[in-house]
Amino acid sequence: MISIDTVYQRVLAILNKENRGYITPQEFNLMANQAQLEIFEQYFYDLNQFSRLGSNNSEYANIIDNLKEKISLFEVIENIITEDLYYTLPVNLYRIGSVISNNKEIAYVSEKELQALNASPLTAPTENYAVYTKKGSLIYVYPFLNSITLNYIKTPATVEWGYIEVDNNALYDSSNSTNIELHESDEASMVIKILSYAGLSIKQPDVTQIIEGIDNKKITQEKS
């Protein structure tokens, strides 16, 4: 987890040092949430790309392990009980990992595959071989089971630099703030991305260009 106040103060310090202008707490919060989401989604893109190159390759092994460690911060295991014929997925769900019942993983099938399975008594779902389908924010398990264990990746919580006003100055209020849930190693990436957005917001394209250059250099170093 990364301190939202630390990132905020660093962003302001860099902008003020360069006399590039000022961003409000409201603007910062919008930029911080966009930056967090982009970095979070990049985890999965990078993991997919490096996994294709081969997990046995020592050149990429550490990168893959590091990405998995970052993603593991968002893993959730939740037991769900229902009396309905469906389960409502958590509102913070980003990606389903697995659905389990009685210590057995339930396989996902499409509606077309489910119809094909039900076409024969030999392939129809049973408690020993249950399946599920997903429709929007709902999942249906066949045959019906009133409890499942859902392993999933959650989306990061909305970050907030909370504050109180004292003499027209915004002072940090930790009780109304939400920290950044990304891995600590991504603190610099958060600062860089927010500064890039800030350069556009305060109409200073040179800030964006400089920061993007630093970001590209950082990415190259991480992946080399």
N, C-alpha and C positions, 0 to 999 in steps of 0.2 A: 504494500500500500504506500502511496505517495502523498505527502502533506500538500493539500491544496493551497495552504498559505505560503509554503515555501516556493511553490511554482509561481504563484501570483506576485510575490515580492521580487523574484528574479526577473520576471517579465517586465515589471514596472522599472526595476533598476536599470535594465539594459535600454529600455526606451528612453528613460530620463537621462541616462549617461550620454546617449547620442542626440539628445534634444529632439527626439522624433515625435513627441506628442504624448497623449494620455488616452488610455482606454478606461471606460467606466467598469465597475464591478459587474454590471449586467452584461456588458459586451464581453468581458473576460469569461464569465460563466458560459456564455454561448460558445465561445471559441474553445474553451477547455473541454466541453462535452463533445464537440465535433472532433477535436484532436484525440480524445480518449477513444472514441468509437473507431476512428480510422486506424489507430495503432492496434486496437483490439482485433479488428477484422484482418489486419495485415498478418497477425500471428498465424491464422489459418491458411492464408494464401502462401506464406513463406514455408509453412510446414508441408503443404502439398507439393510445392516446387522442389524443396530439398529432399523430400521422401522419394520423389521420382528419380533423383540422382543416385539413390542407393544408400540405405541406412548402414550398410556394411563398410562404406567408404569412410575412413577415419577423418578425412578432410571435412565431412559434413556431420559426423556423428555428434559432436559437441553442440553444433547449431541446432540440430533436431532435438537433442535432450533439453537444451535451454528453452526452446519454443514450447515443448511439452510441459516444462515446469511453469512457464508463464500461463499457459492455458489451464493448468491444474488449479490455479487460484479461483477459477470460475466454475469448477465442477461441483455439482449439487446432487445429493442422493435424497430422494423424497418418497415416503410411503404414502400412497393415495388409496382411499377407500371410497366407494361409491355405491349408491343404491339404484343409480340410473344405468342405462345401457351404454354409457360412454363416460370418459374421463375428461375433465376440463384441464387443459395444460396450463402450467404456471404462466403468469403474465410476463415474467422476466426470462422466459425460455428463449435461448438463441439457437440451440441445436440439440436434438435428442441423441444421447449416447446409446442407451439400451433400455429396454423395458423387461422387467424380470418378475416372475411369479413362481413361488415354491422353489426358489433357487435355480430356476430354469429361465434362460433368455427367451423372450417371445419374439418371433421373427416378424419383420415388417413386410407386408405385401400390398400391392396396389389393388384397386377395386376389381380390375380385370383378372388379376391372379387369384383373388378371393373367389370369384365366380368359378374359375377353373377348378379350384380346390373343392368347392362345394358340389361340383358336378358329379363326383363319385364318392360313395361311402368310404372307399379305401384311402382317399386323400383329404377328406373333410377334417377341419381342425378339431382337435381333442384337447383335454386338459394337459395331456402329456406333450402335445404338439400344438400349442396355441399360437395364433397369429394376431396381428393388429393392423388396422388401417388408420390413416390420419386424414381428417377433414377440417381444414382451417385450424381452429384452436382446440379441436376435440380429437380424441383417439378412441377407437372402438376395438375391443378385444373379442376374439372368437375362439372357443365358446366364451360366454360371459363369465368373467371373474370379478368378484366384488372388491378385490384389493390387488394392487401392483406396486412394484418399486420402480421408480423412474430415475434413471441416471441421466443428467443433462448438463449442458453448459449454459450458464445464465448470462444475460447481457450485463455489462457494468452498470452500477447504480449511477443515477444522475448526480454529477458533482456540483457542488455549490460553495462558493466563497461567500459565507454569510458575514454580515457586518451590522454595526450600529453607527448612527451618525452622532458625532460629538463636535460641536462648533463647525458644522458643515463639512467635517472630514469623516470618511468611512474608516472605521476601526474594526479590525477582524474580530468576529464573534464565533468562537469554536462551537458553541452550543447550537448554532444554527447553520453549521457547515457540514459538508459531506466530502470526505477525502477521495482521491483518485484511487481506484482499485487495481490499477495496473501494477506490474512487477516494479520493484524499486529501481531496477536498471533502466527503466524507460523514463525516468524523471527528465533527463536531458532532452529526450525526444519530444516530450510534452512541451517543454519550454520552447524548443525550436519550432514546432508546429504552430503554437499559439502566436509566437512572434511573426511567423509567416502570414498568418491571418491578420494580425494587427497591422502589418505593413500595408495590406490592402485597405483595411478599415480607415486608417489615418492618411490614406492616399500618399504613401511613401513607397513606391515600387522598388526602390533601391534596397530597402530593408528586407523586402520579400526575396529579392534576388540574392542578397548576401546570405540570408538564413537558409534558403534552399540549397545554396552551394555548400554550406556547412552540413546540412542534412544529408546531401548526396555523398559527401566525403565520409560521414559517419556510417552510412549504410554500406559503402564500399569496404570500409575497414572491418565492419562486423562480418561481412560475407566473404572476405578474402582469407 
